[in-house]
Amino acid sequence: MTTVTHTAAPSTGGRAARWAGRNAAVVLVFAVTAILVVGASFMSETFRDPDNFVDILRQSIPLALATIGQLFVMLAGGTDMSVGMIARVVGLGAAVAMTTAGLPPYLVMPLGLAVGALLGLINGAIVARFSAQPFILTLGTMGILYGVALAISDGPTKLVPMSVLQIYEMSIWSIPLCVLAMGVVWLIAWWALARSHFGRATYAVGGSPVVARLAGLNSNRVIVLCYVLSGLTSAAAGLFLLARSGVGNPTMAIGLEFQSIVAAAIGGISLYGGRGSILGAFGAVLLVTVISNLFDLFQFSAYWQNLALGVIVVLAVAIHKSEKPR
C-alpha cells in the first residue's frame, strides 16, 4: 500500500513574515509613520483635520519628485547632490522667463523640464565617460548652479501668471489634481523599476558594474539615463515649488538634495547601489513630510527639523546595514 504525503503549502502568514524580514526597512518606515500620525492625531485637532492630510500629500510632491530621481541614481551606484540646485535654477529661470521676458507658461514649463534633463545628461555623461566619483562631481555641479541661480536673480521675482498658480490649486472631487498626478508618477516609477528592462538593468549596474558589462548590459547608458531622469524630476520639483509659492526665489528648494537622500536611505535604498524598493522610498517621503508638517504645526525651528532628519538618516544607515559589495 502506497502512502502519499502532501507537502503543506506555505501559509499566508509565513509568506508575510518572510516578506517583512526581507523588507525590514519598508516595514519600519511605514510603522514609524503610522505611529506619528496616530499620536499626532490624538494631540492635535488641526493635524487630524482631513484637509491637513490632503495638504501633507500636496506638500510631499517636491520631495517625492526629487526622491524618485535620486533613488534611480542611488540604485545605479551613484549619488546626485545637484538635485536641489537644478530645481532652484529651473524654478527661478522659469519665473524670470515668464515675468521679465514675458514668455508664455506653456512654452516655459516644457523648456524648464528640458533644461533639467540636459543638466542630468551632463552629470551622467561625465560620470560614465570619465568614471568620475558621483558625489564629488555633482557637488561641483551644485556649486556651479548656485552661482547660476544668483546670476539669474538675487532676489524674489514678480508673481507668475495665474495659470501657473492653478497647477497647485486645481482639484477633482476635492482631491488636488497634482496629488493624483503624483500618484501616477509613483506608479510609473514602480513599473519602470519592477517590470521594465531598464529597471532590471539599473539594479544590475548598481549591484556590480563589471558583472553587468559581462552580461551584455551597456552600463554607461544606464548610468546616463538615471542621471537624466534625476535632472528631469528635479526640474519638475522646481516648477512645482514655483507654482506653490507664485514667485521665483534664490533660496527655493534649499536642502532638497539632502532630504531626497534621507528619504531614499531610510526607505531602504542601499547607499552602495543595487538594493532597495520604491515602496520604501514612498513611505519615507511620507514620513519626512509628516515630520515637517508636525514641526510647522507645533512651530518648531527649522534647525530642529534638520537635526531630526540627520539623526534619522544616521539611524537608518546603522539599522538597515547597507552592505558594501566586496
C-alpha atoms as a printed R data frame, in Angstrom:
    type eleno elety resid chain resno       x      y       z
1   ATOM     1    CA   MET     A     1   0.000  0.000   0.000
2   ATOM     2    CA   THR     A     2   1.472  3.315  -1.093
3   ATOM     3    CA   THR     A     3   1.312  6.219   1.266
4   ATOM     4    CA   VAL     A     4   1.054  9.597  -0.398
5   ATOM     5    CA   THR     A     5   2.348 12.533   1.564
6   ATOM     6    CA   HIS     A     6   1.331 16.040   0.789
7   ATOM     7    CA   THR     A     7   3.642 18.972   1.407
8   ATOM     8    CA   ALA     A     8   1.714 21.707   3.102
9   ATOM     9    CA   ALA     A     9   1.644 24.919   1.111
10  ATOM    10    CA   PRO     A    10   3.309 27.849   2.835
11  ATOM    11    CA   SER     A    11   0.788 29.732   4.909
12  ATOM    12    CA   THR     A    12  -0.114 33.293   4.112
13  ATOM    13    CA   GLY     A    13   1.258 34.316   7.496
14  ATOM    14    CA   GLY     A    14   4.561 32.598   6.755
15  ATOM    15    CA   ARG     A    15   4.905 34.339   3.396
16  ATOM    16    CA   ALA     A    16   4.079 37.667   5.014
17  ATOM    17    CA   ALA     A    17   6.679 37.094   7.727
18  ATOM    18    CA   ARG     A    18   9.366 36.262   5.164
19  ATOM    19    CA   TRP     A    19   8.450 39.329   3.101
20  ATOM    20    CA   ALA     A    20   8.646 41.505   6.221
21  ATOM    21    CA   GLY     A    21  12.039 40.022   7.049
22  ATOM    22    CA   ARG     A    22  13.382 40.806   3.577
23  ATOM    23    CA   ASN     A    23  11.877 44.299   3.630
24  ATOM    24    CA   ALA     A    24  12.589 45.416   7.186
25  ATOM    25    CA   ALA     A    25  13.250 48.985   6.061
26  ATOM    26    CA   VAL     A    26   9.851 49.245   4.353
27  ATOM    27    CA   VAL     A    27   8.012 47.820   7.358
28  ATOM    28    CA   LEU     A    28   9.878 50.070   9.790
29  ATOM    29    CA   VAL     A    29   9.319 53.292   7.859
30  ATOM    30    CA   PHE     A    30   5.573 52.683   7.483
31  ATOM    31    CA   ALA     A    31   5.304 51.649  11.140
32  ATOM    32    CA   VAL     A    32   7.034 54.819  12.339
33  ATOM    33    CA   THR     A    33   4.876 56.953  10.027
34  ATOM    34    CA   ALA     A    34   1.702 55.299  11.329
35  ATOM    35    CA   ILE     A    35   2.771 55.828  14.957
36  ATOM    36    CA   LEU     A    36   3.499 59.506  14.291
37  ATOM    37    CA   VAL     A    37   0.173 60.031  12.514
38  ATOM    38    CA   VAL     A    38  -1.870 58.304  15.233
39  ATOM    39    CA   GLY     A    39  -0.010 60.069  18.044
40  ATOM    40    CA   ALA     A    40  -0.266 63.498  16.413
41  ATOM    41    CA   SER     A    41  -3.961 62.939  15.682
42  ATOM    42    CA   PHE     A    42  -4.611 62.487  19.394
43  ATOM    43    CA   MET     A    43  -2.514 65.518  20.283
44  ATOM    44    CA   SER     A    44  -3.809 67.983  17.706
45  ATOM    45    CA   GLU     A    45  -7.246 68.550  16.273
46  ATOM    46    CA   THR     A    46  -5.683 70.567  13.449
47  ATOM    47    CA   PHE     A    47  -3.438 67.680  12.439
48  ATOM    48    CA   ARG     A    48  -6.287 65.173  12.178
49  ATOM    49    CA   ASP     A    49  -8.350 67.508  10.005
50  ATOM    50    CA   PRO     A    50  -8.862 65.783   6.604
51  ATOM    51    CA   ASP     A    51  -7.724 68.964   4.844
52  ATOM    52    CA   ASN     A    52  -4.385 68.691   6.636
53  ATOM    53    CA   PHE     A    53  -3.863 65.152   5.324
54  ATOM    54    CA   VAL     A    54  -4.551 66.421   1.807
55  ATOM    55    CA   ASP     A    55  -2.036 69.221   2.416
56  ATOM    56    CA   ILE     A    56   0.555 66.669   3.561
57  ATOM    57    CA   LEU     A    57   0.170 64.775   0.295
58  ATOM    58    CA   ARG     A    58   0.442 68.011  -1.666
59  ATOM    59    CA   GLN     A    59   3.443 69.217   0.334
60  ATOM    60    CA   SER     A    60   5.213 65.913  -0.294
61  ATOM    61    CA   ILE     A    61   5.287 66.378  -4.079
62  ATOM    62    CA   PRO     A    62   8.600 68.295  -4.498
63  ATOM    63    CA   LEU     A    63  10.408 65.813  -2.245
64  ATOM    64    CA   ALA     A    64   8.680 62.878  -3.949
65  ATOM    65    CA   LEU     A    65   9.809 64.028  -7.391
66  ATOM    66    CA   ALA     A    66  13.406 64.609  -6.253
67  ATOM    67    CA   THR     A    67  13.479 61.284  -4.386
68  ATOM    68    CA   ILE     A    68  12.298 59.287  -7.394
69  ATOM    69    CA   GLY     A    69  15.157 60.634  -9.494
70  ATOM    70    CA   GLN     A    70  17.621 60.245  -6.612
71  ATOM    71    CA   LEU     A    71  16.704 56.616  -5.940
72  ATOM    72    CA   PHE     A    72  17.323 55.623  -9.566
73  ATOM    73    CA   VAL     A    73  20.781 57.211  -9.342
74  ATOM    74    CA   MET     A    74  21.477 55.528  -5.995
75  ATOM    75    CA   LEU     A    75  20.314 52.134  -7.239
76  ATOM    76    CA   ALA     A    76  22.774 52.526 -10.118
77  ATOM    77    CA   GLY     A    77  25.558 53.112  -7.579
78  ATOM    78    CA   GLY     A    78  25.721 56.913  -7.593
79  ATOM    79    CA   THR     A    79  24.573 59.995  -5.727
80  ATOM    80    CA   ASP     A    80  23.181 63.238  -7.130
81  ATOM    81    CA   MET     A    81  23.966 66.238  -4.946
82  ATOM    82    CA   SER     A    82  22.746 68.688  -7.583
83  ATOM    83    CA   VAL     A    83  19.002 67.930  -7.426
84  ATOM    84    CA   GLY     A    84  18.204 70.913  -5.203
85  ATOM    85    CA   MET     A    85  20.144 73.364  -7.346
86  ATOM    86    CA   ILE     A    86  18.647 72.011 -10.570
87  ATOM    87    CA   ALA     A    87  15.206 72.600  -9.036
88  ATOM    88    CA   ARG     A    88  16.253 76.103  -7.974
89  ATOM    89    CA   VAL     A    89  17.759 77.146 -11.309
90  ATOM    90    CA   VAL     A    90  14.814 75.790 -13.300
91  ATOM    91    CA   GLY     A    91  12.185 77.297 -10.993
92  ATOM    92    CA   LEU     A    92  13.939 80.653 -10.788
93  ATOM    93    CA   GLY     A    93  14.714 80.700 -14.513
94  ATOM    94    CA   ALA     A    94  11.107 79.875 -15.377
95  ATOM    95    CA   ALA     A    95   9.845 82.681 -13.130
96  ATOM    96    CA   VAL     A    96  12.155 85.237 -14.770
97  ATOM    97    CA   ALA     A    97  11.263 83.971 -18.249
98  ATOM    98    CA   MET     A    98   7.556 84.458 -17.567
99  ATOM    99    CA   THR     A    99   7.638 87.694 -15.566
100 ATOM   100    CA   THR     A   100  10.521 89.576 -17.200
101 ATOM   101    CA   ALA     A   101  10.805 88.120 -20.707
102 ATOM   102    CA   GLY     A   102   7.042 87.652 -20.994
103 ATOM   103    CA   LEU     A   103   7.235 84.096 -22.355
104 ATOM   104    CA   PRO     A   104   4.018 82.036 -22.068
105 ATOM   105    CA   PRO     A   105   3.850 79.287 -19.397
106 ATOM   106    CA   TYR     A   106   3.005 76.573 -21.958
107 ATOM   107    CA   LEU     A   107   6.411 77.216 -23.542
108 ATOM   108    CA   VAL     A   108   8.418 77.848 -20.364
109 ATOM   109    CA   MET     A   109   7.313 74.713 -18.486
110 ATOM   110    CA   PRO     A   110   8.443 72.132 -21.099
111 ATOM   111    CA   LEU     A   111  11.615 74.166 -21.653
112 ATOM   112    CA   GLY     A   112  12.346 74.019 -17.920
113 ATOM   113    CA   LEU     A   113  11.956 70.224 -17.931
114 ATOM   114    CA   ALA     A   114  14.293 70.023 -20.932
115 ATOM   115    CA   VAL     A   115  16.917 72.111 -19.107
116 ATOM   116    CA   GLY     A   116  16.731 69.775 -16.118
117 ATOM   117    CA   ALA     A   117  17.131 66.710 -18.327
118 ATOM   118    CA   LEU     A   118  20.099 68.357 -20.091
119 ATOM   119    CA   LEU     A   119  21.833 69.090 -16.784
120 ATOM   120    CA   GLY     A   120  21.265 65.490 -15.743
121 ATOM   121    CA   LEU     A   121  22.674 64.338 -19.088
122 ATOM   122    CA   ILE     A   122  25.853 66.359 -18.488
123 ATOM   123    CA   ASN     A   123  26.256 64.874 -14.993
124 ATOM   124    CA   GLY     A   124  25.645 61.337 -16.225
125 ATOM   125    CA   ALA     A   125  27.898 61.636 -19.260
126 ATOM   126    CA   ILE     A   126  30.850 62.838 -17.156
127 ATOM   127    CA   VAL     A   127  30.302 60.118 -14.527
128 ATOM   128    CA   ALA     A   128  30.027 57.400 -17.165
129 ATOM   129    CA   ARG     A   129  32.718 58.583 -19.575
130 ATOM   130    CA   PHE     A   130  35.431 59.515 -17.083
131 ATOM   131    CA   SER     A   131  34.441 57.221 -14.175
132 ATOM   132    CA   ALA     A   132  34.178 60.349 -12.027
133 ATOM   133    CA   GLN     A   133  33.193 60.000  -8.379
134 ATOM   134    CA   PRO     A   134  29.454 60.892  -8.486
135 ATOM   135    CA   PHE     A   135  29.312 62.626  -5.107
136 ATOM   136    CA   ILE     A   136  32.229 64.949  -5.868
137 ATOM   137    CA   LEU     A   137  31.142 65.646  -9.441
138 ATOM   138    CA   THR     A   138  27.551 66.527  -8.585
139 ATOM   139    CA   LEU     A   139  28.757 68.562  -5.606
140 ATOM   140    CA   GLY     A   140  30.745 70.604  -8.133
141 ATOM   141    CA   THR     A   141  27.639 70.913 -10.316
142 ATOM   142    CA   MET     A   142  25.745 72.065  -7.234
143 ATOM   143    CA   GLY     A   143  28.286 74.862  -6.694
144 ATOM   144    CA   ILE     A   144  28.158 75.970 -10.333
145 ATOM   145    CA   LEU     A   145  24.356 76.061 -10.348
146 ATOM   146    CA   TYR     A   146  24.347 78.032  -7.093
147 ATOM   147    CA   GLY     A   147  26.230 80.775  -8.919
148 ATOM   148    CA   VAL     A   148  23.919 80.483 -11.927
149 ATOM   149    CA   ALA     A   149  20.860 80.919  -9.693
150 ATOM   150    CA   LEU     A   150  22.282 84.120  -8.199
151 ATOM   151    CA   ALA     A   151  23.115 85.365 -11.696
152 ATOM   152    CA   ILE     A   152  19.520 84.804 -12.807
153 ATOM   153    CA   SER     A   153  18.105 86.758  -9.882
154 ATOM   154    CA   ASP     A   154  19.465 87.829  -6.499
155 ATOM   155    CA   GLY     A   155  16.011 88.406  -5.056
156 ATOM   156    CA   PRO     A   156  12.388 87.256  -5.332
157 ATOM   157    CA   THR     A   157  10.786 87.731  -8.748
158 ATOM   158    CA   LYS     A   158   7.390 89.141  -9.603
159 ATOM   159    CA   LEU     A   159   4.259 86.993  -9.253
160 ATOM   160    CA   VAL     A   160   3.957 84.413 -12.043
161 ATOM   161    CA   PRO     A   161   0.801 84.194 -14.207
162 ATOM   162    CA   MET     A   162  -2.344 82.817 -12.590
163 ATOM   163    CA   SER     A   163  -2.340 79.793 -14.902
164 ATOM   164    CA   VAL     A   164   0.839 78.597 -13.170
165 ATOM   165    CA   LEU     A   165  -0.669 79.024  -9.701
166 ATOM   166    CA   GLN     A   166  -3.616 76.894 -10.786
167 ATOM   167    CA   ILE     A   167  -1.291 73.886 -11.098
168 ATOM   168    CA   TYR     A   168  -1.188 73.841  -7.303
169 ATOM   169    CA   GLU     A   169  -4.845 74.702  -6.719
170 ATOM   170    CA   MET     A   170  -6.773 72.641  -9.304
171 ATOM   171    CA   SER     A   171  -8.744 69.716  -7.869
172 ATOM   172    CA   ILE     A   172 -11.138 66.911  -8.824
173 ATOM   173    CA   TRP     A   173 -13.757 65.863  -6.243
174 ATOM   174    CA   SER     A   174 -11.868 67.842  -3.575
175 ATOM   175    CA   ILE     A   175  -8.663 65.939  -4.357
176 ATOM   176    CA   PRO     A   176  -5.885 68.163  -5.742
177 ATOM   177    CA   LEU     A   177  -5.084 67.288  -9.336
178 ATOM   178    CA   CYS     A   178  -1.364 67.484  -8.542
179 ATOM   179    CA   VAL     A   179  -1.770 64.749  -5.894
180 ATOM   180    CA   LEU     A   180  -3.485 62.464  -8.407
181 ATOM   181    CA   ALA     A   181  -0.762 63.191 -10.962
182 ATOM   182    CA   MET     A   182   1.926 62.410  -8.369
183 ATOM   183    CA   GLY     A   183   0.238 59.086  -7.687
184 ATOM   184    CA   VAL     A   184   0.507 58.253 -11.384
185 ATOM   185    CA   VAL     A   185   4.211 59.220 -11.341
186 ATOM   186    CA   TRP     A   186   4.818 56.855  -8.404
187 ATOM   187    CA   LEU     A   187   3.094 54.041 -10.282
188 ATOM   188    CA   ILE     A   188   5.142 54.686 -13.428
189 ATOM   189    CA   ALA     A   189   8.351 54.708 -11.380
190 ATOM   190    CA   TRP     A   190   7.346 51.428  -9.700
191 ATOM   191    CA   TRP     A   191   6.631 49.836 -13.078
192 ATOM   192    CA   ALA     A   192   9.913 51.103 -14.508
193 ATOM   193    CA   LEU     A   193  11.893 49.539 -11.647
194 ATOM   194    CA   ALA     A   194   9.939 46.328 -11.160
195 ATOM   195    CA   ARG     A   195   8.765 45.415 -14.651
196 ATOM   196    CA   SER     A   196  10.951 47.076 -17.290
197 ATOM   197    CA   HIS     A   197  14.311 46.074 -18.744
198 ATOM   198    CA   PHE     A   198  15.675 49.476 -17.689
199 ATOM   199    CA   GLY     A   199  14.765 48.804 -14.046
200 ATOM   200    CA   ARG     A   200  16.431 45.387 -14.030
201 ATOM   201    CA   ALA     A   201  19.499 46.887 -15.698
202 ATOM   202    CA   THR     A   202  19.635 49.645 -13.064
203 ATOM   203    CA   TYR     A   203  19.729 47.072 -10.259
204 ATOM   204    CA   ALA     A   204  22.355 45.062 -12.124
205 ATOM   205    CA   VAL     A   205  24.646 48.033 -12.759
206 ATOM   206    CA   GLY     A   206  24.377 49.175  -9.145
207 ATOM   207    CA   GLY     A   207  24.990 45.667  -7.837
208 ATOM   208    CA   SER     A   208  28.134 45.098  -9.910
209 ATOM   209    CA   PRO     A   209  29.026 47.198 -12.975
210 ATOM   210    CA   VAL     A   210  31.634 44.623 -14.067
211 ATOM   211    CA   VAL     A   211  29.181 41.714 -13.967
212 ATOM   212    CA   ALA     A   212  26.567 43.883 -15.718
213 ATOM   213    CA   ARG     A   213  29.001 44.582 -18.576
214 ATOM   214    CA   LEU     A   214  29.904 40.898 -18.835
215 ATOM   215    CA   ALA     A   215  26.175 40.161 -19.087
216 ATOM   216    CA   GLY     A   216  25.989 42.423 -22.134
217 ATOM   217    CA   LEU     A   217  24.435 45.476 -20.486
218 ATOM   218    CA   ASN     A   218  25.503 48.945 -21.560
219 ATOM   219    CA   SER     A   219  26.369 50.232 -18.069
220 ATOM   220    CA   ASN     A   220  27.261 53.722 -19.251
221 ATOM   221    CA   ARG     A   221  23.908 54.178 -20.957
222 ATOM   222    CA   VAL     A   222  22.038 53.043 -17.839
223 ATOM   223    CA   ILE     A   223  24.012 55.465 -15.665
224 ATOM   224    CA   VAL     A   224  23.393 58.371 -18.054
225 ATOM   225    CA   LEU     A   225  19.656 57.620 -18.222
226 ATOM   226    CA   CYS     A   226  19.426 57.547 -14.420
227 ATOM   227    CA   TYR     A   227  21.022 60.997 -14.169
228 ATOM   228    CA   VAL     A   228  18.790 62.326 -16.955
229 ATOM   229    CA   LEU     A   229  15.778 61.068 -15.003
230 ATOM   230    CA   SER     A   230  17.116 62.717 -11.847
231 ATOM   231    CA   GLY     A   231  17.563 66.038 -13.652
232 ATOM   232    CA   LEU     A   232  14.073 65.780 -15.148
233 ATOM   233    CA   THR     A   233  12.339 65.071 -11.829
234 ATOM   234    CA   SER     A   234  14.379 67.782 -10.086
235 ATOM   235    CA   ALA     A   235  13.263 70.314 -12.694
236 ATOM   236    CA   ALA     A   236   9.659 69.195 -12.193
237 ATOM   237    CA   ALA     A   237  10.105 69.715  -8.435
238 ATOM   238    CA   GLY     A   238  11.389 73.251  -9.063
239 ATOM   239    CA   LEU     A   239   8.442 74.084 -11.304
240 ATOM   240    CA   PHE     A   240   6.000 72.740  -8.727
241 ATOM   241    CA   LEU     A   241   7.627 74.828  -5.989
242 ATOM   242    CA   LEU     A   242   7.196 77.834  -8.260
243 ATOM   243    CA   ALA     A   243   3.503 77.008  -8.721
244 ATOM   244    CA   ARG     A   244   3.121 76.669  -4.943
245 ATOM   245    CA   SER     A   245   4.782 79.961  -3.956
246 ATOM   246    CA   GLY     A   246   3.952 82.014  -7.037
247 ATOM   247    CA   VAL     A   247   7.374 83.694  -7.094
248 ATOM   248    CA   GLY     A   248  10.878 82.605  -8.015
249 ATOM   249    CA   ASN     A   249  13.281 82.826  -5.090
250 ATOM   250    CA   PRO     A   250  17.079 82.341  -4.919
251 ATOM   251    CA   THR     A   251  16.559 80.238  -1.775
252 ATOM   252    CA   MET     A   252  13.909 77.873  -3.166
253 ATOM   253    CA   ALA     A   253  14.473 74.082  -2.905
254 ATOM   254    CA   ILE     A   254  17.013 74.601  -0.134
255 ATOM   255    CA   GLY     A   255  18.084 71.252   1.351
256 ATOM   256    CA   LEU     A   256  16.173 69.223  -1.249
257 ATOM   257    CA   GLU     A   257  19.247 67.167  -2.153
258 ATOM   258    CA   PHE     A   258  19.777 66.207   1.487
259 ATOM   259    CA   GLN     A   259  16.122 65.375   2.063
260 ATOM   260    CA   SER     A   260  15.944 63.220  -1.085
261 ATOM   261    CA   ILE     A   261  18.975 61.203   0.033
262 ATOM   262    CA   VAL     A   262  17.461 60.876   3.519
263 ATOM   263    CA   ALA     A   263  14.153 59.655   2.078
264 ATOM   264    CA   ALA     A   264  15.861 57.130  -0.197
265 ATOM   265    CA   ALA     A   265  18.184 55.885   2.575
266 ATOM   266    CA   ILE     A   266  15.551 55.430   5.281
267 ATOM   267    CA   GLY     A   267  13.322 53.800   2.676
268 ATOM   268    CA   GLY     A   268  15.899 51.034   2.316
269 ATOM   269    CA   ILE     A   269  17.749 52.128  -0.829
270 ATOM   270    CA   SER     A   270  21.335 50.924  -0.449
271 ATOM   271    CA   LEU     A   271  23.946 53.660  -0.347
272 ATOM   272    CA   TYR     A   272  26.159 51.362  -2.432
273 ATOM   273    CA   GLY     A   273  23.607 50.599  -5.154
274 ATOM   274    CA   GLY     A   274  21.728 47.569  -6.374
275 ATOM   275    CA   ARG     A   275  19.322 47.126  -3.455
276 ATOM   276    CA   GLY     A   276  16.067 48.720  -2.345
277 ATOM   277    CA   SER     A   277  12.447 49.212  -3.330
278 ATOM   278    CA   ILE     A   278  10.364 52.152  -4.399
279 ATOM   279    CA   LEU     A   279   7.701 51.247  -1.822
280 ATOM   280    CA   GLY     A   280  10.133 52.042   0.977
281 ATOM   281    CA   ALA     A   281  11.049 55.354  -0.657
282 ATOM   282    CA   PHE     A   282   7.359 56.243  -0.932
283 ATOM   283    CA   GLY     A   283   6.877 55.568   2.785
284 ATOM   284    CA   ALA     A   284   9.994 57.555   3.635
285 ATOM   285    CA   VAL     A   285   8.761 60.590   1.683
286 ATOM   286    CA   LEU     A   286   5.513 60.456   3.680
287 ATOM   287    CA   LEU     A   287   7.497 60.127   6.924
288 ATOM   288    CA   VAL     A   288   9.715 63.137   6.187
289 ATOM   289    CA   THR     A   289   6.706 65.212   5.113
290 ATOM   290    CA   VAL     A   290   4.713 64.268   8.211
291 ATOM   291    CA   ILE     A   291   7.682 65.262  10.402
292 ATOM   292    CA   SER     A   292   7.930 68.577   8.549
293 ATOM   293    CA   ASN     A   293   4.187 69.143   8.951
294 ATOM   294    CA   LEU     A   294   4.396 68.439  12.688
295 ATOM   295    CA   PHE     A   295   7.326 70.818  13.129
296 ATOM   296    CA   ASP     A   296   5.376 73.549  11.333
297 ATOM   297    CA   LEU     A   297   2.199 72.772  13.270
298 ATOM   298    CA   PHE     A   298   3.919 72.979  16.654
299 ATOM   299    CA   GLN     A   299   6.081 75.906  15.470
300 ATOM   300    CA   PHE     A   300   9.473 74.299  15.991
301 ATOM   301    CA   SER     A   301  12.522 75.884  14.390
302 ATOM   302    CA   ALA     A   302  13.678 74.575  11.000
303 ATOM   303    CA   TYR     A   303  17.058 73.916  12.599
304 ATOM   304    CA   TRP     A   304  15.484 71.238  14.799
305 ATOM   305    CA   GLN     A   305  13.879 69.688  11.739
306 ATOM   306    CA   ASN     A   306  17.272 69.384  10.023
307 ATOM   307    CA   LEU     A   307  18.707 67.896  13.212
308 ATOM   308    CA   ALA     A   308  15.892 65.332  13.328
309 ATOM   309    CA   LEU     A   309  16.448 64.354   9.685
310 ATOM   310    CA   GLY     A   310  20.171 63.966  10.302
311 ATOM   311    CA   VAL     A   311  19.570 61.686  13.282
312 ATOM   312    CA   ILE     A   312  17.057 59.637  11.285
313 ATOM   313    CA   VAL     A   313  19.425 59.009   8.385
314 ATOM   314    CA   VAL     A   314  22.281 58.008  10.750
315 ATOM   315    CA   LEU     A   315  19.967 55.553  12.499
316 ATOM   316    CA   ALA     A   316  18.703 54.265   9.153
317 ATOM   317    CA   VAL     A   317  22.215 53.518   7.931
318 ATOM   318    CA   ALA     A   318  23.035 51.765  11.216
319 ATOM   319    CA   ILE     A   319  19.826 49.720  11.429
320 ATOM   320    CA   HIS     A   320  19.392 48.683   7.823
321 ATOM   321    CA   LYS     A   321  23.086 47.826   7.377
322 ATOM   322    CA   SER     A   322  23.576 48.843   3.772
323 ATOM   323    CA   GLU     A   323  26.212 46.316   2.788
324 ATOM   324    CA   LYS     A   324  29.089 47.409   0.617
325 ATOM   325    CA   PRO     A   325  29.790 44.989  -2.226
326 ATOM   326    CA   ARG     A   326  33.028 43.093  -1.731
